[in-house]
């Protein structure tokens, strides 16, 4: 029911605007928390919602995800995990979305071996996209 309420009020647009705002804030106080909460909300919002996932892709999910990963992947925080898991959810639905920028971002995460969890999700994404 909450998901329908968010959909009814053009929630995806607002979620993306919050993520973009959090990215624009960079490393200012509260920016990482804003990105974390918003990325977690997006993950929960898109689970088992193939139509919403497609809409998210159409509304530049990949660019926004790359922006968040560019900022937060070095900190190994939940933001990167939430964003990568969101991409994994979309990947599991069979969508093809891998582009050059995302490949470069995933490679950057993989070369920074501080987080085996993030590396594993990156490899699963690349493998899944190769299958799609």
N, C-alpha and C positions, 0 to 999 in steps of 0.2 A: 504494500500500500504506500509506503514512503517513497519507493522507487517511482511509482506512478505520479505522485505529487511533484517530485523533482522533474520528471519528464514533462508534465503539464506546464510547468513554469520555466521551460527552456533551460533546464538545469545544466546540460552539457556545456552550453555557452558560458554560463556563470562559473562552472568548474574550471574551464579552460582560461577564462579571464583571470581567475584567482591564481592559477598556476603561472600565467604570464606575468602577473603583477609580482608574484614571489620571485620569479627569475629576474625581473627588472630591479628588484631590491638587492639582488646579489647577496652579499654577506652581512647586510645590515642586521641589527638586532631584530629578532622575530621572523626574519625572512625564511630561515631554514625550517622553523616550526610551521609556518604557513604552508610552505611547499610540502612538508611531511603530512600534515593533516589533509591537505587538498589531494595529494597523490593517493593517499590511503582511501579517501572518499571515492575518488575516480575508480580505483581498483574494485571496490565493493559495488559501485554503481554499474560497472560493465560486466561483472560475472554473470554468465548464463543469459546475456542480452545481446544476441547476435545482431539484431537490427541497430541497437545503440552502438555496438562496436563498429559497424559499417559507417554509421553517421560520424563517429569519432574519427575514423580514418579520413573521411571526406572533409572534416573540419581541422585537419592538420595535427592529429594526434602524434604523428611521428616527429614532426618538427618540435612540438612542445616537449615531448619525451626527451629528445636529444638536448634541448636547452637545459632541462632539469639535470640530466645525467652529466652534462658538461660541467655544471657547477658542483654537483653533490657526489659524484662517483668517487672522488678522492677522499671524502670524509667517511665513506663506508656506512653512511647513515641509512635510516629506513627509507628516505626519499628515493634513493637509487633502487632499493629492493622493491618498493611499491611500484615504481615506474617499470622496472624490468618484469615484474610479475603481471602488471597490466598488459604489457606487450605479449607476454606468454599466454594470457587469457585470450587475447585477440588471435594469436598464432594458433592456439588450439581449436579455434573456430574455422580454421582453414584459409584465412585471408593472407594474401601475398602483400607485403608492405616493405620489404627490405630495400633500402636505397643506399647510395654511396655514403651519405652523412651518417646514417645509422650504423653502417658497417664500421666506419672510422671510430665512432663513439664506442661500439662494442669492443673493438680491438684495443682501444685505450683502456677500457675496464679490464680486459683480459691481461694486458701487459703489466697492470698494477696488481701484483699478486697478493695484496694485503687481505683480500676477502675471497675465500674459496666459494662461498655461497653466491656472490655476484658473478664470479667466473663460471660457475655451473649453470646459472640461469642464462648467461650470455651464450654458452655453448648449446644449450637446449634451444634457444631462439634461433641460432644459426642453423642448427640441424633441422628444426621444424620448418624454417623457411626454405631450406634446400629441398625438403620433401614436398612442399606446396608448389 
